[in-house]
Every structure is written in C-alpha cells, then in structure tokens.
C-alpha cells in the first residue's frame, strides 16, 4: 500500500498522536490576533500530543517561516488569516483555511478538522482552480476555481466578516459560498 504526501502516517488517525502540523496566521494589522492565534494553535497541538510550527505574518513581516522541508513533512496545514496568504507552497497537502479568530477561539477543533480537509491542488496539480477547505468565521464558505489560473500571485483571503475565497491573477478564480 502506498500513501500520498497528504496522507497522515500510519497509526496517526484523527485524534491520534504524533502528527506534524503547520499553520500560518495573519491579520491585516499583524499586531495582536496574528500572535494570539499562533499561541493558541501551538498550545492546542501540544496538549493533543502533536508537533506544530506556526509562521506568523505580522506587522514586522513573516517570522518562523515554514521551510520546504517543513511543508514536505507536514500531515496538515491550517491557514488562520484575515488577509491574503499564498497557498501555492501547500500543493499536495491537506489545507484548512479559516479566519484568524477561529484560530484563537477553536484551535482544538481546527486541529481535528485539518486531517479531513481536502488536499490542495489534488485535481489539477497546479494549486489553482482546485478545491480546498476555505472557511470564514462560522459562515462555512467554500472556494472553488475553474482550473484556468496560471498560478502567479494567487492567494487565499479569509475574513472575519465571514467570506472566504481565492484571489489571483486576472480574476481567474471564482468563489462560491454556502451557509451551514
């Protein structure tokens, strides 16, 4: 039996031990919420027995930047952000996108949900025009693109106002929202 890079290691099922998780936290001002979400996610992962590395994109720029090796070895990735975060480096990985407040309020839930999140870029392998879990603060938004994107400059935007979608070059991605 072979596993894809997005599959968690054997024996590490939902709620299991020893997962390698990554997160990116960011908010428009990058002062408080970015770091609060990073701290809450890290504490929750530790209490559940998982390893978590968090990249913060704050007012002084990106800190604790995720390396290619970090991404390659990750079982799942959470983007908790209220501003654009480029997901292109996460192709082939389970990706959950939520607003930064969700990272503060419900970090344990996000950690549980990331293992069932869709694999980003699984349909076309480009990372654009693909399905991934993108959710705002409780609105349950889901973004899907049309597959025609070139890949340059695209990012994910998830806001506190509840909307989520993709933005990219030339408006090549379309967002659809559903309410839960």
TORKOL-4160 file (C-alpha; in steps of 0.2 Angstrom, whole numbers, padded with zeros to 4 digits, m for minus):
180
<pt num="1" X="0000" Y="0000" Z="0000"/>
<pt num="2" X="0007" Y="0017" Z="m0005"/>
<pt num="3" X="0002" Y="0034" Z="0003"/>
<pt num="4" X="0002" Y="0051" Z="m0005"/>
<pt num="5" X="0011" Y="0065" Z="0004"/>
<pt num="6" X="m0005" Y="0071" Z="0010"/>
<pt num="7" X="m0009" Y="0055" Z="0020"/>
<pt num="8" X="m0005" Y="0055" Z="0038"/>
<pt num="9" X="0007" Y="0042" Z="0044"/>
<pt num="10" X="0001" Y="0025" Z="0048"/>
<pt num="11" X="m0007" Y="0025" Z="0065"/>
<pt num="12" X="m0010" Y="0044" Z="0066"/>
<pt num="13" X="m0028" Y="0044" Z="0063"/>
<pt num="14" X="m0040" Y="0059" Z="0068"/>
<pt num="15" X="m0037" Y="0062" Z="0086"/>
<pt num="16" X="m0021" Y="0051" Z="0085"/>
<pt num="17" X="m0004" Y="0056" Z="0092"/>
<pt num="18" X="0012" Y="0062" Z="0084"/>
<pt num="19" X="0005" Y="0072" Z="0069"/>
<pt num="20" X="0016" Y="0086" Z="0061"/>
<pt num="21" X="0006" Y="0101" Z="0058"/>
<pt num="22" X="0009" Y="0118" Z="0051"/>
<pt num="23" X="0000" Y="0134" Z="0052"/>
<pt num="24" X="0001" Y="0152" Z="0045"/>
<pt num="25" X="m0008" Y="0166" Z="0055"/>
<pt num="26" X="m0010" Y="0183" Z="0049"/>
<pt num="27" X="m0022" Y="0198" Z="0051"/>
<pt num="28" X="m0022" Y="0215" Z="0042"/>
<pt num="29" X="m0013" Y="0224" Z="0056"/>
<pt num="30" X="m0002" Y="0210" Z="0062"/>
<pt num="31" X="m0001" Y="0216" Z="0080"/>
<pt num="32" X="m0012" Y="0205" Z="0091"/>
<pt num="33" X="m0023" Y="0192" Z="0083"/>
<pt num="34" X="m0009" Y="0185" Z="0072"/>
<pt num="35" X="0001" Y="0181" Z="0088"/>
<pt num="36" X="m0014" Y="0176" Z="0098"/>
<pt num="37" X="m0019" Y="0163" Z="0085"/>
<pt num="38" X="m0001" Y="0156" Z="0084"/>
<pt num="39" X="0000" Y="0154" Z="0103"/>
<pt num="40" X="m0017" Y="0146" Z="0104"/>
<pt num="41" X="m0014" Y="0134" Z="0090"/>
<pt num="42" X="0003" Y="0129" Z="0097"/>
<pt num="43" X="m0004" Y="0126" Z="0114"/>
<pt num="44" X="m0018" Y="0116" Z="0107"/>
<pt num="45" X="m0007" Y="0105" Z="0097"/>
<pt num="46" X="0005" Y="0102" Z="0111"/>
<pt num="47" X="m0010" Y="0097" Z="0123"/>
<pt num="48" X="m0016" Y="0085" Z="0110"/>
<pt num="49" X="0002" Y="0077" Z="0108"/>
<pt num="50" X="0005" Y="0085" Z="0090"/>
<pt num="51" X="0020" Y="0095" Z="0084"/>
<pt num="52" X="0015" Y="0112" Z="0077"/>
<pt num="53" X="0026" Y="0125" Z="0068"/>
<pt num="54" X="0017" Y="0142" Z="0065"/>
<pt num="55" X="0023" Y="0155" Z="0053"/>
<pt num="56" X="0016" Y="0172" Z="0058"/>
<pt num="57" X="0014" Y="0186" Z="0045"/>
<pt num="58" X="0013" Y="0201" Z="0057"/>
<pt num="59" X="0017" Y="0219" Z="0056"/>
<pt num="60" X="0036" Y="0216" Z="0056"/>
<pt num="61" X="0035" Y="0203" Z="0042"/>
<pt num="62" X="0035" Y="0185" Z="0041"/>
<pt num="63" X="0043" Y="0176" Z="0056"/>
<pt num="64" X="0046" Y="0157" Z="0059"/>
<pt num="65" X="0044" Y="0155" Z="0040"/>
<pt num="66" X="0039" Y="0137" Z="0035"/>
<pt num="67" X="0053" Y="0129" Z="0025"/>
<pt num="68" X="0051" Y="0117" Z="0010"/>
<pt num="69" X="0056" Y="0103" Z="0022"/>
<pt num="70" X="0043" Y="0108" Z="0035"/>
<pt num="71" X="0029" Y="0108" Z="0021"/>
<pt num="72" X="0035" Y="0091" Z="0014"/>
<pt num="73" X="0034" Y="0083" Z="0031"/>
<pt num="74" X="0018" Y="0090" Z="0037"/>
<pt num="75" X="0002" Y="0080" Z="0039"/>
<pt num="76" X="m0009" Y="0095" Z="0038"/>
<pt num="77" X="m0009" Y="0114" Z="0036"/>
<pt num="78" X="m0020" Y="0127" Z="0044"/>
<pt num="79" X="m0021" Y="0145" Z="0037"/>
<pt num="80" X="m0029" Y="0156" Z="0050"/>
<pt num="81" X="m0029" Y="0173" Z="0042"/>
<pt num="82" X="m0039" Y="0188" Z="0038"/>
<pt num="83" X="m0028" Y="0194" Z="0024"/>
<pt num="84" X="m0021" Y="0186" Z="0008"/>
<pt num="85" X="m0009" Y="0171" Z="0011"/>
<pt num="86" X="m0002" Y="0162" Z="m0004"/>
<pt num="87" X="m0006" Y="0144" Z="m0003"/>
<pt num="88" X="0004" Y="0138" Z="m0018"/>
<pt num="89" X="0018" Y="0131" Z="m0007"/>
<pt num="90" X="0005" Y="0119" Z="0000"/>
<pt num="91" X="0000" Y="0109" Z="m0016"/>
<pt num="92" X="m0002" Y="0091" Z="m0012"/>
<pt num="93" X="m0006" Y="0094" Z="0007"/>
<pt num="94" X="m0022" Y="0094" Z="0017"/>
<pt num="95" X="m0026" Y="0113" Z="0019"/>
<pt num="96" X="m0039" Y="0121" Z="0030"/>
<pt num="97" X="m0042" Y="0140" Z="0028"/>
<pt num="98" X="m0051" Y="0149" Z="0041"/>
<pt num="99" X="m0052" Y="0167" Z="0049"/>
<pt num="100" X="m0039" Y="0171" Z="0062"/>
<pt num="101" X="m0052" Y="0172" Z="0075"/>
<pt num="102" X="m0056" Y="0154" Z="0073"/>
<pt num="103" X="m0038" Y="0150" Z="0077"/>
<pt num="104" X="m0040" Y="0160" Z="0093"/>
<pt num="105" X="m0057" Y="0153" Z="0098"/>
<pt num="106" X="m0057" Y="0135" Z="0092"/>
<pt num="107" X="m0039" Y="0129" Z="0089"/>
<pt num="108" X="m0043" Y="0111" Z="0095"/>
<pt num="109" X="m0057" Y="0110" Z="0083"/>
<pt num="110" X="m0046" Y="0116" Z="0069"/>
<pt num="111" X="m0033" Y="0103" Z="0073"/>
<pt num="112" X="m0046" Y="0089" Z="0072"/>
<pt num="113" X="m0053" Y="0096" Z="0056"/>
<pt num="114" X="m0037" Y="0098" Z="0046"/>
<pt num="115" X="m0035" Y="0079" Z="0044"/>
<pt num="116" X="m0051" Y="0078" Z="0034"/>
<pt num="117" X="m0048" Y="0094" Z="0024"/>
<pt num="118" X="m0046" Y="0092" Z="0005"/>
<pt num="119" X="m0029" Y="0090" Z="m0002"/>
<pt num="120" X="m0025" Y="0107" Z="m0010"/>
<pt num="121" X="m0021" Y="0106" Z="m0029"/>
<pt num="122" X="m0026" Y="0087" Z="m0030"/>
<pt num="123" X="m0037" Y="0090" Z="m0045"/>
<pt num="124" X="m0025" Y="0099" Z="m0057"/>
<pt num="125" X="m0009" Y="0098" Z="m0048"/>
<pt num="126" X="m0006" Y="0116" Z="m0050"/>
<pt num="127" X="m0013" Y="0123" Z="m0034"/>
<pt num="128" X="m0025" Y="0134" Z="m0044"/>
<pt num="129" X="m0043" Y="0130" Z="m0050"/>
<pt num="130" X="m0044" Y="0117" Z="m0036"/>
<pt num="131" X="m0055" Y="0114" Z="m0022"/>
<pt num="132" X="m0049" Y="0116" Z="m0004"/>
<pt num="133" X="m0057" Y="0120" Z="0013"/>
<pt num="134" X="m0059" Y="0139" Z="0015"/>
<pt num="135" X="m0070" Y="0145" Z="0029"/>
<pt num="136" X="m0073" Y="0162" Z="0037"/>
<pt num="137" X="m0079" Y="0164" Z="0055"/>
<pt num="138" X="m0093" Y="0151" Z="0055"/>
<pt num="139" X="m0100" Y="0155" Z="0038"/>
<pt num="140" X="m0094" Y="0139" Z="0031"/>
<pt num="141" X="m0088" Y="0147" Z="0015"/>
<pt num="142" X="m0080" Y="0135" Z="0002"/>
<pt num="143" X="m0070" Y="0141" Z="m0013"/>
<pt num="144" X="m0068" Y="0133" Z="m0030"/>
<pt num="145" X="m0059" Y="0139" Z="m0045"/>
<pt num="146" X="m0061" Y="0135" Z="m0063"/>
<pt num="147" X="m0044" Y="0127" Z="m0066"/>
<pt num="148" X="m0038" Y="0141" Z="m0079"/>
<pt num="149" X="m0026" Y="0150" Z="m0067"/>
<pt num="150" X="m0008" Y="0152" Z="m0071"/>
<pt num="151" X="m0003" Y="0152" Z="m0053"/>
<pt num="152" X="0006" Y="0168" Z="m0052"/>
<pt num="153" X="0002" Y="0179" Z="m0037"/>
<pt num="154" X="m0014" Y="0170" Z="m0031"/>
<pt num="155" X="m0018" Y="0169" Z="m0013"/>
<pt num="156" X="m0032" Y="0165" Z="m0001"/>
<pt num="157" X="m0042" Y="0178" Z="0008"/>
<pt num="158" X="m0052" Y="0173" Z="0023"/>
<pt num="159" X="m0060" Y="0187" Z="0033"/>
<pt num="160" X="m0068" Y="0190" Z="0049"/>
<pt num="161" X="m0084" Y="0196" Z="0040"/>
<pt num="162" X="m0087" Y="0178" Z="0036"/>
<pt num="163" X="m0082" Y="0177" Z="0017"/>
<pt num="164" X="m0069" Y="0166" Z="0010"/>
<pt num="165" X="m0062" Y="0164" Z="m0007"/>
<pt num="166" X="m0047" Y="0165" Z="m0018"/>
<pt num="167" X="m0039" Y="0179" Z="m0027"/>
<pt num="168" X="m0027" Y="0178" Z="m0041"/>
<pt num="169" X="m0020" Y="0185" Z="m0057"/>
<pt num="170" X="m0034" Y="0191" Z="m0069"/>
<pt num="171" X="m0048" Y="0186" Z="m0058"/>
<pt num="172" X="m0046" Y="0168" Z="m0064"/>
<pt num="173" X="m0053" Y="0160" Z="m0048"/>
<pt num="174" X="m0072" Y="0161" Z="m0043"/>
<pt num="175" X="m0078" Y="0159" Z="m0026"/>
<pt num="176" X="m0094" Y="0151" Z="m0020"/>
<pt num="177" X="m0101" Y="0152" Z="m0003"/>
<pt num="178" X="m0113" Y="0141" Z="0006"/>
<pt num="179" X="m0121" Y="0143" Z="0023"/>
<pt num="180" X="m0121" Y="0130" Z="0036"/>
